[in-house]
Amino acid sequence: MVNDGLRAAEEKMQAEGVPQAAIATFRHYYEQLVAGESGMLPDDVLDQLLDVPAAEDLPDEEDREALDKAVVIKLNGGLGTSMGMERAKSLLEVKEGRSFLDIIAGQVLELRRRHDVRLPLLLMNSFYTRDDTLQALERHAELYSDVPADFVQNKEPKILVDSLQPVEWPQEPELEWCPPGHGDVYTALQTSGTLDALLEHGYEYAFLSNSDNLGAVLEPRILSWFAAEGLPFVMEVCEKTPADRKGGHPAVLKETGRLVLRETAQTPEDDLERFGDIDRWRYFNTNNLWVDLRALAAVLDENDGVLGLPMIVNRKTVDPGDKSTPEVFQLETAMGAAVGVFEGAQTLVVPRRRFAPVKTTSDLLVLRSDAYVLTEAGFVEPSPELQDGLPLVDLDADHYKLLRDFDARFPAGPPSLVACEQLTVEGDVRFGRDVVARGTVEVRHEGSDQLVIDDGTVLEG
């Protein structure tokens, strides 16, 4: 039965045109699943990570030669479905009429101009995001470079929990497939031919990050240190706060002394409470990563295209929106987990401004507000007028989770948050123009009608 399941899955992938290295990688994890491996990393196999170098202590140097051998890679496969979107999340307007993609393009072009280097921008798209994204990129023709603008993430079949067979769902065939997690970026670089193309054109260093994190800009100081030290891989980390308890954290594997990344999905239930211990697990992964492309090619060649990242087993339903549909396994990997693959990999503590992801409409409200500014050079940065750091916003999911509902309740734009420490909104509330929030603000409305906050209102306390 097990061999039949693997054979059926491989045949399904071959018929879909999935590259052989991606099929071999799926086989690697399927066999682990069958062998009873869970991908779990309990506390007792891990040591605390200590003595992490800080970006602010690096030499203030700029290696232009290294900069001219660098590329920026953005993960761009997400649709923003958690906010009710149905197209590439990077096309969402976030600041002064510009989308994530517009701002990223501007950042890359400014770095090219400032340092007189090639610096290509590459996107890892999914089958769902590619067409819309490439069409949007036509507005930025000056981004053209000597390597392709994108490559496409692989896909794999969902596996039925009860039989370990690939799912057949003829009423909606797209639901039979899932992405292999963002750890697939390394496999997709190779199977698309992009890795070879980059090396052939003299590119040696890649800065990888998520397209929804506008704080993730290639930093020449970090790249120069990375190149000078001859490092194969570096993960940028930030110090945890109580708000970061769920973030994946780096640790040291006791058995080997090598770094590992542990995600929530890899934590046994008995250890979940300790997972949030910010004194023991002091840092979280920002998913801002630096990779030596020559080292990546060597490791992939040594392992026949299978990088061997730790497996993450996600248990879901065929239709994620319908819990009555059959349960399935999705076998995934995290791109930050490559920190455990490369001998000599390191972590680096970076300022919080390099981590500004937008995962929810609460995050989006902060980014759209005056708590962030768009500089003349096109960079999005925390406002210099912030009084108490970036505000913590918590919007009621029942009324603000979906983008259309969120926009309808902020029709004139976000309130001023530059003097706000925390904003909590519960209930159906619509904000007028030029509303100001100061200090710690709670707006709670329990009525069935909509509460309207008038134009120019100052909310305080």
Legacy VTK file of the C-alpha trace (Angstrom):
# vtk DataFile Version 3.0
C-alpha trace
ASCII
DATASET POLYDATA
POINTS 461 float
0.000 0.000 0.000
2.778 2.421 0.976
4.806 1.737 -2.153
1.623 2.068 -4.195
1.018 5.493 -2.641
4.500 6.740 -3.446
4.362 5.312 -6.961
0.979 6.938 -7.591
2.227 10.283 -6.268
5.356 10.184 -8.434
3.349 9.280 -11.533
0.969 12.131 -10.790
3.891 14.582 -10.503
5.503 13.286 -13.705
2.237 13.684 -15.609
2.039 17.266 -14.348
5.559 18.015 -15.588
7.123 18.469 -12.139
10.952 18.384 -12.474
12.774 15.208 -11.473
14.730 16.837 -8.618
11.475 18.080 -7.114
10.010 14.570 -7.383
13.117 13.136 -5.692
12.752 15.704 -2.909
9.101 14.739 -2.396
10.131 11.068 -2.292
12.690 11.912 0.414
9.975 13.335 2.685
7.291 10.786 1.818
9.655 8.004 2.884
10.335 9.827 6.139
6.593 10.124 6.751
6.074 6.410 6.122
8.955 5.581 8.466
7.077 7.353 11.239
9.197 10.477 11.373
7.284 13.557 12.434
9.891 16.250 11.954
9.494 17.178 15.613
12.283 18.901 17.559
11.588 18.543 21.295
13.269 20.808 23.821
15.523 18.073 25.147
17.475 17.750 21.867
18.167 21.491 21.651
20.529 23.940 23.321
20.073 27.666 23.634
21.744 29.846 21.003
24.347 32.175 22.536
26.968 34.712 21.384
25.206 35.841 18.209
27.022 38.665 16.367
25.093 41.900 15.797
24.814 43.787 12.514
25.512 47.082 14.282
28.964 45.772 15.271
30.020 44.766 11.760
32.774 46.723 9.980
31.407 49.800 8.269
32.692 48.762 4.867
31.303 48.433 1.366
32.602 45.773 -1.010
31.420 46.985 -4.405
32.734 43.849 -6.115
30.552 41.690 -3.884
27.588 44.009 -4.519
28.010 43.542 -8.259
27.850 39.774 -7.719
24.663 39.907 -5.639
21.010 39.261 -6.483
17.802 39.969 -4.587
15.304 37.091 -4.443
11.779 37.673 -3.152
9.299 34.932 -2.302
6.187 35.948 -4.198
3.967 32.867 -4.207
1.357 34.052 -1.699
-2.173 35.101 -2.621
-3.047 36.819 0.636
-5.929 34.371 1.090
-5.951 34.966 4.867
-7.092 38.525 4.050
-9.560 37.398 1.390
-7.357 38.223 -1.596
-7.360 36.183 -4.806
-4.232 37.474 -6.533
-0.587 38.031 -5.683
-0.331 39.626 -2.259
2.601 41.724 -3.472
0.191 43.680 -5.712
-1.709 45.036 -2.690
-1.455 48.811 -2.282
0.409 49.553 0.922
1.845 53.080 0.861
1.019 56.258 -1.067
-0.581 54.378 -3.954
2.292 51.929 -4.281
2.145 48.154 -3.919
4.693 45.911 -2.243
6.077 45.149 -5.708
6.328 48.825 -6.664
8.282 49.612 -3.498
10.562 46.573 -3.879
11.322 47.592 -7.466
12.164 51.088 -6.288
14.443 49.780 -3.550
16.430 47.635 -5.989
16.722 50.436 -8.554
17.913 52.873 -5.894
20.593 50.416 -4.720
21.715 49.948 -8.325
21.960 53.699 -8.809
23.630 54.400 -5.479
26.326 51.720 -5.841
26.576 51.431 -9.642
26.027 47.657 -9.668
23.917 45.142 -11.628
21.768 43.751 -8.764
18.964 41.774 -10.467
15.580 41.305 -8.805
14.227 37.736 -9.043
10.806 36.600 -7.874
9.864 33.072 -6.888
6.278 33.002 -8.128
3.673 30.287 -7.803
1.421 29.160 -10.642
-1.236 31.388 -9.055
0.808 34.600 -8.852
2.973 34.522 -11.961
0.740 36.049 -14.650
-0.495 38.992 -12.558
2.982 39.703 -11.222
4.766 39.659 -14.572
2.099 41.969 -15.966
2.664 44.377 -13.053
6.426 44.232 -13.594
5.940 45.688 -17.065
5.555 49.059 -15.317
9.170 48.702 -14.200
10.951 47.950 -17.474
14.138 49.508 -16.075
14.488 46.422 -13.844
15.565 44.386 -16.871
18.751 42.406 -16.218
20.840 39.643 -17.765
18.949 36.861 -15.920
15.235 35.904 -15.876
12.899 38.031 -13.758
11.276 35.056 -12.075
11.151 31.318 -11.556
8.199 29.203 -10.448
7.764 27.296 -7.219
7.216 23.547 -7.540
4.104 21.750 -6.373
3.345 18.348 -4.870
0.269 16.213 -4.226
-1.608 16.281 -0.953
-1.496 12.853 0.721
-4.557 11.254 2.318
-3.971 10.589 6.017
-5.864 7.302 6.082
-4.277 5.649 3.013
-1.129 7.689 2.191
-2.417 7.877 -1.396
-2.384 11.140 -3.397
-5.718 12.915 -3.251
-8.148 12.675 -6.166
-10.639 15.576 -6.069
-12.227 15.830 -9.544
-14.775 18.477 -8.510
-11.864 20.900 -7.916
-8.583 19.385 -9.190
-6.474 22.334 -7.997
-7.171 21.241 -4.418
-5.213 18.023 -5.083
-1.967 20.029 -5.015
-0.079 22.094 -2.492
3.203 24.037 -2.417
6.137 22.272 -0.695
6.719 25.250 1.608
9.137 28.101 0.981
12.070 25.723 1.510
11.378 24.769 -2.102
13.112 27.994 -3.173
16.450 26.154 -3.362
15.059 23.245 -5.399
13.148 25.618 -7.689
16.274 27.714 -8.262
18.007 24.582 -9.518
15.173 22.894 -11.448
14.251 26.114 -13.264
17.827 26.539 -14.491
18.018 29.869 -12.657
20.859 28.827 -10.364
23.053 27.821 -13.299
22.160 31.040 -15.145
23.118 33.156 -12.133
26.471 31.440 -11.718
27.206 31.664 -15.451
26.674 35.435 -15.305
29.004 35.839 -12.343
26.472 36.152 -9.530
27.664 34.556 -6.294
25.527 35.945 -3.459
21.762 36.009 -2.918
19.683 37.931 -0.405
16.357 36.114 0.101
13.293 37.474 1.877
9.501 37.600 1.771
7.853 40.091 -0.575
5.530 41.282 2.220
8.466 42.426 4.399
9.445 45.889 3.183
12.082 46.160 5.898
14.070 43.430 4.137
16.355 45.515 1.945
19.779 44.326 0.795
22.228 45.911 3.246
25.719 46.440 1.714
27.384 46.326 5.137
25.992 42.854 5.844
26.820 41.599 2.354
30.404 42.856 2.605
30.872 41.014 5.917
29.205 37.888 4.511
31.556 37.857 1.509
34.696 38.742 3.491
34.084 35.935 6.002
33.425 33.406 3.229
30.205 32.283 4.902
27.879 29.870 3.082
24.642 30.935 4.780
23.440 33.556 7.269
20.035 33.913 8.907
19.030 37.354 10.162
17.340 37.154 13.558
15.704 39.676 15.890
15.447 39.598 19.657
12.070 38.277 20.768
9.447 40.312 22.566
6.251 38.910 24.153
4.516 39.575 20.802
6.928 37.171 19.036
6.214 34.014 21.019
5.033 32.103 17.945
7.970 32.942 15.694
10.274 30.116 14.579
13.535 30.246 16.495
17.123 29.097 15.858
18.764 26.718 18.301
21.739 24.376 18.536
21.221 20.651 17.964
22.887 18.906 20.899
23.857 15.822 18.908
25.824 17.651 16.224
26.417 21.164 17.562
24.950 22.581 14.349
22.315 25.256 14.051
18.682 24.324 13.417
15.475 26.273 12.938
12.458 25.103 14.928
8.978 26.159 13.842
5.792 25.868 15.903
4.699 22.922 13.734
7.898 21.072 14.757
7.315 21.515 18.486
5.708 18.669 20.485
2.565 19.663 22.340
4.271 19.202 25.714
6.880 21.812 24.736
4.568 24.422 23.187
4.358 26.539 26.333
8.157 26.602 26.655
8.432 27.420 22.927
7.248 30.902 23.869
9.921 31.348 26.569
11.674 34.459 25.268
14.433 34.191 27.862
15.515 30.744 26.660
14.750 31.162 22.968
15.883 34.784 22.665
15.785 35.169 18.889
13.344 34.562 16.067
13.960 33.990 12.371
13.106 36.999 10.193
13.308 34.927 6.984
15.899 37.408 5.708
18.613 35.049 4.470
22.012 35.306 2.780
23.196 32.432 0.592
26.461 31.779 -1.217
25.165 30.453 -4.541
28.342 28.447 -5.182
27.935 26.693 -1.823
24.264 26.017 -2.610
25.122 24.485 -5.988
27.788 22.292 -4.373
25.440 20.940 -1.676
22.701 20.236 -4.218
25.166 18.429 -6.498
26.490 16.330 -3.607
22.954 15.234 -2.701
21.529 14.677 -6.197
19.338 17.754 -5.934
17.849 16.885 -2.518
18.923 19.524 -0.001
17.501 17.515 2.900
15.856 20.267 4.928
13.991 19.141 8.059
10.465 18.004 7.267
7.364 19.831 8.496
4.188 17.720 8.449
1.075 19.883 8.155
-2.197 18.091 8.760
-5.100 19.794 6.976
-8.234 18.984 4.980
-8.411 18.664 1.191
-10.439 21.858 1.063
-8.986 24.117 3.771
-12.287 25.997 3.889
-14.351 22.851 4.477
-13.383 20.822 7.539
-15.722 17.989 6.478
-13.438 17.065 3.541
-10.860 14.272 4.021
-7.752 14.897 6.116
-4.470 15.187 4.262
-0.772 15.541 4.937
1.129 18.406 3.324
4.874 17.783 3.438
6.679 21.093 3.702
10.033 22.662 4.490
11.102 26.131 5.640
13.769 28.039 3.731
15.366 29.233 6.966
15.968 25.597 7.924
18.886 25.620 5.472
20.851 27.101 8.377
21.302 23.475 9.474
22.452 22.228 6.066
25.516 24.386 5.486
28.674 23.751 7.484
29.699 27.068 9.010
26.289 28.766 8.742
25.677 31.638 11.151
22.962 33.840 12.583
23.117 37.633 12.805
21.080 39.911 15.088
19.594 42.784 13.094
17.557 45.869 14.080
13.807 45.452 14.292
13.308 47.807 11.347
14.466 44.974 9.046
11.398 42.943 10.036
8.081 44.527 9.046
5.906 41.754 7.573
2.243 42.190 6.715
0.397 38.990 7.617
-2.885 40.531 8.789
-4.935 43.685 8.259
-3.695 44.831 11.685
-0.159 44.828 10.260
-1.427 46.574 7.133
-3.007 49.373 9.150
0.317 50.131 10.845
2.207 50.095 7.543
-0.310 52.374 5.818
-0.339 54.797 8.735
2.099 57.584 9.581
3.977 55.147 11.844
5.928 54.342 8.663
7.242 56.813 6.111
8.206 56.364 2.475
11.546 58.130 2.001
12.544 60.088 -1.099
14.811 57.158 -2.034
11.789 54.813 -1.937
12.532 52.980 1.317
9.817 52.280 3.895
11.079 53.060 7.393
9.621 53.641 10.871
8.772 57.325 11.280
11.436 59.379 13.075
8.531 61.000 14.959
7.532 57.763 16.702
7.367 58.411 20.421
7.181 54.910 21.856
8.249 52.602 19.043
5.907 51.020 16.530
2.333 50.657 17.788
0.735 47.293 18.487
-2.603 47.052 16.652
-5.249 44.401 17.273
-8.326 44.582 15.050
-11.388 42.410 15.658
-11.113 39.508 13.178
-14.899 39.293 12.768
-15.048 42.760 11.211
-11.547 43.492 9.891
-9.888 40.220 8.837
-10.896 40.418 5.178
-9.449 43.227 3.100
-12.813 44.347 1.716
-14.227 44.703 5.262
-11.073 46.428 6.469
-11.095 48.985 3.629
-14.792 49.683 4.163
-14.108 50.652 7.794
-11.165 52.914 6.944
-12.569 54.585 3.803
-10.539 57.793 4.283
-7.355 56.016 5.258
-5.812 54.925 8.556
-5.807 56.999 11.733
-2.602 58.701 12.838
-0.628 56.180 14.910
2.684 57.983 15.290
1.877 58.809 18.938
0.048 55.534 19.635
1.412 52.688 21.746
-1.470 50.258 21.308
-4.784 50.308 19.431
-7.446 47.657 20.046
-10.704 47.726 18.093
-13.606 45.368 18.794
-16.952 45.511 17.031
-18.247 47.203 13.899
-16.489 50.576 13.875
-15.900 52.914 10.925
-13.146 55.517 11.175
-13.525 58.984 9.672
-10.860 61.171 8.093
-7.877 62.479 10.101
-8.629 60.449 13.239
-5.732 60.470 15.723
-4.910 57.711 18.232
-2.590 58.522 21.140
-1.177 56.333 23.878
-3.121 53.146 24.618
-6.526 53.204 22.943
-9.366 50.695 23.152
-12.486 51.078 20.999
-15.172 48.547 21.908
-18.649 48.538 20.355
-21.188 45.801 21.056
-24.198 47.137 19.176
-25.553 45.661 15.944
-25.385 49.079 14.293
-22.088 50.562 13.124
-20.240 52.994 15.348
-18.812 55.920 13.343
-15.813 57.840 14.665
-16.156 61.357 13.290
-13.576 63.164 11.185
-10.793 64.739 13.235
-11.544 62.794 16.429
-8.641 62.379 18.858
-8.740 59.029 20.659
-6.764 58.973 23.874
-6.939 56.371 26.609
LINES 1 462
461 0 1 2 3 4 5 6 7 8 9 10 11 12 13 14 15 16 17 18 19 20 21 22 23 24 25 26 27 28 29 30 31 32 33 34 35 36 37 38 39 40 41 42 43 44 45 46 47 48 49 50 51 52 53 54 55 56 57 58 59 60 61 62 63 64 65 66 67 68 69 70 71 72 73 74 75 76 77 78 79 80 81 82 83 84 85 86 87 88 89 90 91 92 93 94 95 96 97 98 99 100 101 102 103 104 105 106 107 108 109 110 111 112 113 114 115 116 117 118 119 120 121 122 123 124 125 126 127 128 129 130 131 132 133 134 135 136 137 138 139 140 141 142 143 144 145 146 147 148 149 150 151 152 153 154 155 156 157 158 159 160 161 162 163 164 165 166 167 168 169 170 171 172 173 174 175 176 177 178 179 180 181 182 183 184 185 186 187 188 189 190 191 192 193 194 195 196 197 198 199 200 201 202 203 204 205 206 207 208 209 210 211 212 213 214 215 216 217 218 219 220 221 222 223 224 225 226 227 228 229 230 231 232 233 234 235 236 237 238 239 240 241 242 243 244 245 246 247 248 249 250 251 252 253 254 255 256 257 258 259 260 261 262 263 264 265 266 267 268 269 270 271 272 273 274 275 276 277 278 279 280 281 282 283 284 285 286 287 288 289 290 291 292 293 294 295 296 297 298 299 300 301 302 303 304 305 306 307 308 309 310 311 312 313 314 315 316 317 318 319 320 321 322 323 324 325 326 327 328 329 330 331 332 333 334 335 336 337 338 339 340 341 342 343 344 345 346 347 348 349 350 351 352 353 354 355 356 357 358 359 360 361 362 363 364 365 366 367 368 369 370 371 372 373 374 375 376 377 378 379 380 381 382 383 384 385 386 387 388 389 390 391 392 393 394 395 396 397 398 399 400 401 402 403 404 405 406 407 408 409 410 411 412 413 414 415 416 417 418 419 420 421 422 423 424 425 426 427 428 429 430 431 432 433 434 435 436 437 438 439 440 441 442 443 444 445 446 447 448 449 450 451 452 453 454 455 456 457 458 459 460
